[in-house]
């Protein structure tokens, strides 16, 4: 919130004057904020809310929960989140059952206010105790699971909270099956299997892993990095994993010039199938298919680099629109182009600068991102800002149709690359996007402040006053749908984008993939081999050529030749069967990035600085 400033304009104190009304609202908002801060300070001084998490019913997938709330006022509201982690309303209350309440040991009936909310009786309690069970059977880092092998817990899916007292401190106690141990991003306490959080928001952002996991750790730049691995039956190299992590964490902390937290925890799942990553303030939870570790180690490194960069971008360097967190209705997510897009930008730059990615591969990946955007007609009407705002409807698979949406990850990353080149060009390579991130970290994250678009623009303008097109850049490429000018911005680094048409295999159908799958056929091309074989809209694609599908088959088909036979295992209603047909042919524009000969001195400096993370001010670790 911007500070209130007294103004002395004529007629300003007139209640009918719109400007007076605006300032009155600001005064009221300031008073309300002061009340909330005062109340939170009072709550923080009170005894903490305690949650006991009993994981001994693995066979039923039911987590037995006890919530003990001291000093409960009359008619206190208790609420359960409707969302967390994914930007999707998922109604976690659907998994809550057998809710019972006791006020100072006496049974109490809670009034159901709405789907997520209950209210206690019209009397205060020294201790209000809630007992209930939560069904946890979703193997995903975005969800929670309790099985005979392990437990992974996102606490927003397990824990009620006090919507009017979210600032109260929290304690969490675990009751574990014999032989199990627990690791969490919560703070330790002197008691074993007990942990603490400053408030509910910290609790919701600190998942836990329980079971017989492997644990590794290393020290780097005054921080401890814990690596928790659940990988039953999967062969992986711990030494290779730690080597990759050390290079990534060292490169990113040097880039920001800051270690995000004294202890950072990676929780890694290597299941037989399934991928995903979720950032948290003091760690990251990542699932990566164990079957892909030997063939796609760079894919794992990309996930590690992306999620670790979130320790700053979104978790500390945080847009104002995401605060305060609304667990029932969600927040305004128009800034996901920055939160997720720039994390994708830096995922690639970090791997390159850490020596985990070659220059040629970096160019190849960048060209691939350009192709991905250019193949989506929705780019003509959906801005990257709007794509972020509409993240809440990504749970519908048909939203992913190329003529319906673009990805804020994809276009956001491209905007990040071009913005970096623009800042370097306008400042004679004296400053870069790295400097912008460092300034946001110092001026906002370290001070507990949240930034706005105006704050971001002001920092960029200060670092690169020669960037005269700055506001136009944001209006055209972030808020607008103007085609990205790759020729100009890549040219700043002595690079050029080369396009050529290539004949490639065509599937003859369009498949879409929701956030967690499966691949579902959305449309069939008339006259195609897919149509002749009997593939229908709505069919679920389970396997392709004997391999389980973990996404749409587009990339795999792109590696095949026209006329080559493809075989799909299909589920339609309650039946499963196999279809096979020859692939068609179509022309597809492919892109590559080339370094231009005889590039000017500034372009060469920009290119070198961009790829190596340096500027003319220093080696890249200096403060702007």
Beta strands, then each sheet from edge to edge (+ up, - down):
strand 1: 49-54
strand 2: 62-72
strand 3: 77-79
strand 4: 96-103
strand 5: 106-108
strand 6: 111-112
strand 7: 117-119
strand 8: 125-135
strand 9: 145-146
strand 10: 150-153
strand 11: 170-175
strand 12: 181-184
strand 13: 187-188
strand 14: 194-197
strand 15: 208-211
strand 16: 214-220
strand 17: 223-230
strand 18: 263-269
strand 19: 276-280
strand 20: 283-287
strand 21: 495-506
strand 22: 509-513
strand 23: 519-524
strand 24: 540-544
strand 25: 547-548
strand 26: 565-572
strand 27: 575-582
strand 28: 584-595
sheet 1: 5+ 4- 8+ 2- 1+ 11+ 14- 13+
sheet 2: 3+ 7- 6+
sheet 3: 9+ 10- 15+ 12-
sheet 4: 16+ 17- 18- 20- 19+
sheet 5: 21+ 28-
sheet 6: 22+ 23- 24+ 25-
sheet 7: 22+ 23- 24+ 26- 27+
end
